Amino acid sequence: MPANTKMYWLHALTPLHVGSGRGMGFIDLPIVREKVTKWPLVPGSAVKGVVADHSGATKDARESDTPDGKLLKAAFGLSGDDYSNSGSLVFTDARLACLPVRSLYGTFAWVTSPLLLLRLKRDLELAGLASSLPEPEAVTEQDLHCPQGTASALKDASNKVYLEDLDFAAHENSIAATWADKIASWVFPHDPTWQGEFKKRFAVIANDSFDFLSETGTEVNAHIRIEQEKKTVAKGALWYEEALPTETILAGLVWCDRVYPKNGTTQEQLMQQFCTAELKLQIGGKATVGKGQIRCLFS
């Protein structure tokens, strides 16, 4: 892994629909999921594409011989027979880090699992950010770990937490507190208010319980098409569409590969130019109805 590797985080400000085509079950338009775990993700190609669009990497801009044009061409590549090159920036898939789940107390919880955190820790190690992070602890099916030293907004007076139609016994945990502190600092830098809200709603549940919520806790909305002349529902024009809910947090890796063409541009320049500042992006489908608005942050 290159030394210039960074983590990037996606924080959904509106429901996020990155579709996988026509579904086979009752959901007509499902979101992209990993083949093995069935956890939702956002493909790295989609992330790189919207970062390129946000940066103004049009074909004309990349063909320009200006300093900005050279950076865009090196970062995002250029198609063509004679002067084509691949982009040097590499984005992995953005994988699920915390799933927002409806809670009886505290409105919603940012839920994760030991296996999810273990895999996230592996990515953080590649980015050089895991030096002070402990190994996640196993959690029993009946229990839920919340940050120690933080007044959780999720539990009642008897330390019970109700997520969707599941109930758990809440236990304060120092390892959960460390993870909550770190993720809050990366996703909400310089925003102590939201860092505090995140810690109050952070919860670690058993792997099997999380798998259940990752498949049943997404948004599924019915859509119809109206006949323009009759102003009635068109025959057969009813479909169900899935989306990741608002407040979903995903994480991936980004690094700069070998820079080509050799026009004086360096890896450090590309990472500084395109992978430093927080970005406000639109990703996935349904843009005209406000879907897919996200914050993209680099650690």
C-alpha positions in Angstrom: 0.0 0.0 0.0 1.5 3.4 -1.0 2.7 5.7 1.8 0.3 8.4 0.7 -2.8 6.3 1.6 -5.7 8.1 3.3 -9.1 7.2 4.7 -12.1 8.8 3.2 -15.6 9.0 4.8 -19.0 9.4 3.3 -21.8 10.9 5.5 -25.2 10.8 4.0 -27.2 14.0 4.4 -30.2 12.6 2.5 -31.2 9.1 1.5 -28.6 7.5 -0.7 -29.6 5.3 -3.7 -26.7 3.7 -5.6 -28.6 1.1 -7.5 -27.6 -2.4 -8.7 -30.2 -2.6 -11.4 -33.5 -4.6 -11.4 -34.0 -6.6 -8.3 -35.2 -10.2 -8.0 -37.3 -9.9 -4.8 -40.1 -7.5 -3.8 -37.6 -4.6 -4.0 -37.6 -3.5 -7.7 -34.6 -1.2 -7.4 -32.2 -2.4 -4.7 -29.0 -0.8 -3.6 -25.5 -2.2 -4.2 -24.5 -4.8 -1.6 -21.4 -6.9 -1.0 -21.7 -10.4 -2.5 -20.7 -12.3 0.7 -21.7 -10.1 3.6 -24.8 -8.5 2.0 -23.7 -5.2 3.7 -24.4 -2.0 1.6 -21.6 -0.2 -0.1 -20.8 2.6 -2.5 -18.6 1.5 -5.4 -15.2 3.2 -5.7 -15.9 4.0 -9.3 -18.9 6.0 -8.3 -16.9 8.0 -5.7 -14.1 8.7 -8.1 -16.5 9.8 -10.8 -18.3 12.4 -8.6 -15.0 13.7 -7.2 -13.8 14.1 -10.8 -17.0 15.9 -11.7 -16.8 18.1 -8.6 -13.2 19.0 -9.6 -14.2 20.1 -13.1 -12.5 17.2 -14.8 -14.2 17.6 -18.2 -12.5 16.2 -21.3 -11.6 19.8 -22.4 -10.2 20.6 -19.0 -8.0 17.5 -19.0 -6.7 18.1 -22.5 -5.7 21.7 -21.5 -1.9 22.3 -21.1 -2.5 24.5 -18.1 -1.2 23.5 -14.6 -4.8 22.7 -13.6 -5.3 20.6 -16.7 -2.1 18.6 -16.0 -3.3 17.8 -12.5 -6.8 16.8 -13.7 -5.3 14.6 -16.5 -2.9 12.9 -14.1 -5.5 12.4 -11.4 -8.5 11.2 -13.4 -7.0 10.1 -16.7 -8.0 10.8 -20.3 -9.5 8.6 -22.9 -8.4 8.6 -26.5 -6.3 6.7 -28.9 -3.1 8.7 -28.9 -3.0 10.5 -25.6 -4.9 8.2 -23.2 -3.8 7.5 -19.7 -5.3 6.0 -16.6 -6.0 8.2 -13.6 -3.5 8.0 -10.7 -6.0 8.4 -7.9 -7.3 5.1 -6.6 -10.6 4.9 -4.6 -11.6 1.6 -3.0 -15.3 0.9 -2.4 -16.8 2.9 0.5 -18.0 0.2 2.9 -20.4 0.5 5.7 -19.1 1.8 9.0 -22.2 2.9 11.0 -25.8 2.3 10.0 -28.5 4.7 11.4 -31.3 2.6 13.0 -34.6 3.8 14.4 -34.6 3.8 18.2 -37.4 4.1 20.7 -35.2 6.4 22.8 -32.9 9.0 21.3 -34.7 8.9 17.9 -32.0 6.9 16.2 -28.7 5.0 16.8 -25.5 4.8 14.9 -25.1 1.0 14.9 -22.1 -1.1 14.1 -20.7 -4.6 15.0 -17.4 -6.2 16.1 -16.8 -7.7 12.7 -17.5 -4.4 11.0 -15.1 -2.5 13.3 -12.5 -5.2 12.9 -12.5 -4.8 9.1 -12.6 -1.0 9.5 -9.5 -1.3 11.8 -7.7 -3.2 9.0 -8.3 -0.3 6.6 -7.3 2.3 9.2 -4.0 0.4 9.7 -3.3 0.7 6.0 -3.8 4.5 6.4 -1.6 4.7 9.5 -4.5 5.7 11.7 -5.1 2.7 14.0 -2.2 3.0 16.4 -4.4 3.8 19.4 -7.5 1.7 18.5 -8.2 -1.5 20.5 -9.5 -4.8 19.1 -13.3 -4.8 19.1 -14.8 -7.1 21.8 -17.4 -9.8 21.1 -21.0 -8.9 22.0 -23.7 -11.4 22.9 -27.0 -11.4 21.1 -28.9 -9.9 24.1 -26.4 -7.1 24.8 -25.4 -3.7 23.3 -22.2 -1.8 24.1 -22.4 1.9 24.4 -19.5 4.3 25.2 -18.3 4.4 28.8 -18.4 7.9 30.3 -21.1 9.2 27.9 -24.7 9.5 28.9 -26.3 7.3 26.1 -29.4 8.7 24.6 -30.6 5.3 23.6 -31.5 3.5 26.9 -34.3 3.8 29.4 -34.0 3.7 33.2 -33.6 0.0 33.2 -30.7 0.1 30.7 -32.9 -1.4 27.9 -32.4 -0.3 24.3 -35.0 -0.8 21.6 -33.8 -0.8 17.9 -36.5 -1.4 15.4 -38.3 -4.5 16.8 -35.2 -5.8 18.7 -34.4 -5.1 22.3 -31.0 -5.2 24.1 -29.4 -4.8 27.5 -27.1 -1.8 27.4 -23.6 -2.0 28.9 -21.1 0.8 29.1 -17.8 -0.2 27.5 -14.4 1.5 27.3 -13.5 0.0 23.9 -16.8 1.3 22.5 -15.9 4.7 23.9 -12.5 4.8 22.2 -14.1 3.9 18.8 -16.8 6.4 19.3 -14.3 9.2 20.0 -12.1 8.3 17.0 -15.0 8.0 14.5 -16.6 11.2 15.7 -13.3 13.1 15.3 -12.9 11.9 11.7 -16.5 12.3 10.5 -17.3 15.5 12.5 -14.0 17.3 12.7 -14.1 20.8 14.4 -17.8 20.2 15.3 -18.1 19.3 19.0 -21.9 19.4 18.9 -22.2 16.6 16.4 -19.3 14.7 18.0 -21.3 14.7 21.2 -24.5 13.6 19.4 -22.6 10.8 17.7 -21.1 9.5 21.0 -24.6 9.5 22.7 -26.0 7.4 19.8 -23.1 5.1 19.1 -23.9 1.4 19.7 -22.1 -1.9 19.1 -24.3 -5.0 18.7 -23.7 -8.7 17.9 -22.7 -9.6 14.3 -25.8 -11.6 13.6 -28.1 -8.8 14.9 -26.3 -6.3 12.8 -26.6 -8.5 9.7 -30.4 -8.6 10.3 -30.6 -4.8 10.6 -28.4 -4.2 7.6 -30.9 -6.1 5.4 -34.1 -4.8 7.0 -33.2 -1.3 8.3 -32.8 0.4 5.0 -35.4 2.7 3.5 -37.8 1.1 1.0 -40.3 3.5 -0.6 -43.1 2.9 -3.0 -43.2 4.9 -6.2 -45.9 5.3 -8.9 -46.2 6.9 -12.3 -49.2 9.1 -13.1 -51.0 9.1 -16.5 -50.7 12.7 -17.6 -54.1 12.8 -19.4 -56.1 11.1 -16.7 -54.1 12.1 -13.6 -54.5 8.5 -12.4 -51.9 5.8 -11.6 -50.6 4.2 -14.8 -51.4 0.5 -15.1 -48.6 -1.6 -13.6 -46.5 1.5 -12.8 -45.8 0.7 -9.1 -42.3 -0.1 -8.0 -40.4 -0.2 -4.7 -37.0 1.5 -4.4 -34.3 1.0 -1.7 -32.0 3.6 -0.3 -29.5 3.9 2.5 -31.0 6.2 5.2 -29.9 9.7 6.0 -27.0 9.7 8.5 -25.4 6.5 7.1 -21.6 6.6 7.5 -19.3 4.7 5.1 -15.5 4.5 4.8 -12.9 3.6 2.2 -9.3 4.1 1.2 -7.8 6.4 -1.4 -4.2 6.7 -2.6 -2.1 7.9 -5.5 -0.6 5.3 -7.8 2.2 5.9 -10.3 1.7 9.3 -11.9 1.4 9.2 -15.7 2.1 11.1 -17.9 5.3 12.4 -16.4 4.6 16.1 -16.7 6.1 17.2 -13.4 3.1 16.4 -11.3 3.8 14.5 -8.1 1.7 12.1 -6.0 1.8 14.6 -3.1 0.4 17.4 -5.3 -2.5 15.2 -6.4 -3.4 14.1 -2.9 -3.2 17.7 -1.7 -5.3 19.0 -4.5 -8.1 16.5 -4.6 -8.1 14.5 -1.3 -7.7 17.1 1.5 -10.7 19.5 1.8 -14.2 18.4 2.8 -16.4 17.9 -0.3 -20.2 18.3 -0.7 -21.2 15.8 -3.4 -24.2 14.2 -5.0 -23.8 10.5 -5.6 -26.1 7.8 -7.0 -29.5 8.2 -8.6 -32.6 10.4 -8.0 -30.6 13.6 -7.9 -33.6 15.7 -9.0 -35.6 14.7 -5.9 -32.7 15.5 -3.5 -31.3 12.0 -3.0 -27.6 11.3 -2.6 -26.4 14.4 -1.0 -23.2 13.5 1.0 -20.2 14.9 2.8 -16.9 13.4 1.8 -14.1 13.8 4.3 -10.4 12.7 4.2 -8.4 11.6 7.2 
